[in-house]
């Protein structure tokens, strides 16, 4: 089982819709930020600075699934609990659990590919190195 890293979120007025609840795309924004935070917490530099993977652009999103259970509102302090649920050859699956205290508000799952973009070439997926997986366990 992969490690879990917690990314804190403080909900502000601008995150909310006219009904006063968090506008649903913000959960996706926070999950994306939590994914990047996860890899940094595992000791990796930003994707573009990974010298071991030349021309790395990171893990572009291929697919996302989100399930909303309870609303969040202005002033809430949330935690996004993030872990890598599955490593495939060129793809990894990231799980997110967004909590307010003990309450589970949202569950999300992202499927991402590890990609490079050499100068003058199209972006392409590459095999995820074993050392990268091990840093995240």
N, C-alpha and C positions, 0 to 999 in steps of 0.2 A: 504494500500500500504506500502510495506517495505521501509525502508530508503535506500538511495543511498550513497555509499562510493566511493571516487575517489582514484585510485592508479596511481601514476605518473610513466612514463617510458621514459627514455632517450635512443633513438635508437643509437646504435654504429655501426661502420663498420662491426664488427663480426656478427651482426644480419642480414646482407644483403647477398643476393645471387650475382652471377657474374654480373647480370644485374643492380645491385645497389639498388634493392628494398628489403624490409624486406622479408626474407624467411618465407613462410607461417606458419611453425610449431611454430615460435616464438610468433605468436598471441595466440596460445593455451597455451604456457608457461606463457605468461603474464596474460591470463585470469585465469589460475590456481593460480598464485601468488596473483591476485586480490581477488579471492575467500577467500584465507587464510587471506589476509589483511582485508577483509570485517568483518570476524568474530572477529578478534583481535580488530578492530575499534569499534565493538559492546560491547567490554569489556570482551570478553571470552579469556581464556588462550589458548595456543596451544592445539589441540585436545588431545594429549597424557597426558596432565596435567589436564584435566577436572575431578576433584575428584567426581563430582556428577554422572558421568557416568563411572563406573569402567571399566578399560581395553579398553577405547575408542581409536580407531585408526583414527577416523575422518570420512570424507565424500568421500569415493572413487568414482571416476567418473564412471558412468554407460553408459552415452551417451553424445555426443557433436554435436552441429550443428553450423556451422560458415558460414557467408555470408560476402564476401569481396566486398567493394564498391570503395575504392580508395587506391593507394599504399602509403607506408611510406618509407622513405629513411634515410640514415645516417645523424645524427644530429637532426632529428625531436624530438620534445618533445610531447609525447602523454599522454592522460589521459584515464584510463580504469574506466568507470562508472559502478559500480556493485550493484545489488540489488537481493534479493530473490523474485522471481516472484510468486512462489507457494510452499506451504507446504503441503505435503501429510503425511500419517501416518508414514512411515519410509523413505520417499524420499523427497528431496527438489530440486527445479529447480532454477538455478541462471542465471540471464540475465546480459550480458555485452554489453556496447557500447564503442567502442574505438574511441576517437576523437583526432584530431589535431586542436586545436582552436575550431572553429565552425564546421569544416568539420567532418562528420561521415565517418570513414574509414572501420569499421568492426563491425558486430553484432555477438554475440555468445550466445549460450544457453547451459548450462550444466545441466545434471540430475545426482544427487548424492544421495547416501544412507548413513544414519548415521550407522556406524558399530563399533562393538567391537570384540576383539580377546582375550578371556581369555587364560591363559597359558595352553598349551596342547590341545586346542580346535581349531576348524576351525573358520575363521572370519564369522560373521553373522550380519545382519541388525537388528536394534532395533527401537522401537517406539521413535520418536522425542519428548522430553518432552516439555510441554507447556511453561515452564520457558525459555527454549532456544529460542523458537519462539518469545516470548515477548521481549527478549533482542535485537532482530534483527528488530523489528518494529519501 
